[in-house]
């Protein structure tokens, strides 16, 4: 934001986590550069996984800590088939956790 005023300023330290969602190249670059967490859509694992990996790469190229947090906005697609549901629920979408 240029020539804008954001008030009131946070008084706590560390600051609250700043979440943002966006899928466009400009949105992703802005989130990678200025936000702490990225909200994705409720897509299935095979779609979310590559998006998360791409965001991590963008954050690693910038100054922010890579892959700090990722969340899903809105509803979530879950397979009706029990076997597929278990596979979906156990999928390591975000990789190793710190």
N, C-alpha and C positions, 0 to 999 in steps of 0.2 A: 504494500500500500504506500502510495506517495502522497504527501501533503495531507495526511489524515491524522485525526486525533483519536486515540483509543483510551478511553477513561471509564472507570477508574483503573489505575494500574494495580496489578496483583501485589499483595503485601506479604504473602507467604513465600518461603523458600524451602525446598525447591518449588517451582511453579507447578500449577496443575497441568496435566497432560493435554496438549492441543491436538484434537482429532480433526481430520478433514477427509472428505470423500471426493473422488474424481477419477475418471477413466481416460480423459483426453491427454495427449502428450503434454500440453501446457499445464493441466491440472496436476498430473503426476509429478512434473518437474517442480511445481510450486510446493506440493506436499513434501517431496523429498528434501527440499531446501529449507522449509520453514516450519514444518509440523513434526510432532512427536509420534503420531499414530495415523494410520491410513485405514479408512473404512471402505470395504469392497462390497459388491453386490452379493447376494446369496446364491452364487453359482456352485455347480458341483466341483469336487476336488480337482478333476482333470483340467478345469478351466482356471480355478483359483490358484493352483500351484505355480504355473508359469507366471501369472501376474505378480504373485508375491516375490518370486525370484527376480523378476524384472525391477520391482520397486527396491529390493535390496541392492541390486547393482547400481541403480540411480543414487541411492543414499550413500553408497560407498564412494562414489565419484565426488560427492559433495563434502561438506564439513560436518554434517550431522552424524550421530551414531547410527550405524547400519541396522535396519530391521528392528527398531525398538519395539514397535507394537503394530499389530494388524488386527482388525476386527471386521465383522460382517454386519452391514446395515440391513434392516428390513427382515423379511421372511427368509427362510432357508429351504432350499430344495433338498428333500430326503427321499431316497428310493423307497418304493412300497415293498419290494422283494426283501425278505429278512436277511438273506445272505448279502445282497448288495448294500443294505442298510448298515450291517456290521462293518463291511469294508469301508463305507463312507465315514462312519463314526470313528473308526480307528486310523484314518488317513493322517499322516504327519504333515499337514499343510504348511506349517511354519518352520519345519526343520528342528534342529536341536534347540532346546530351551535353556536359557541362562539361569 
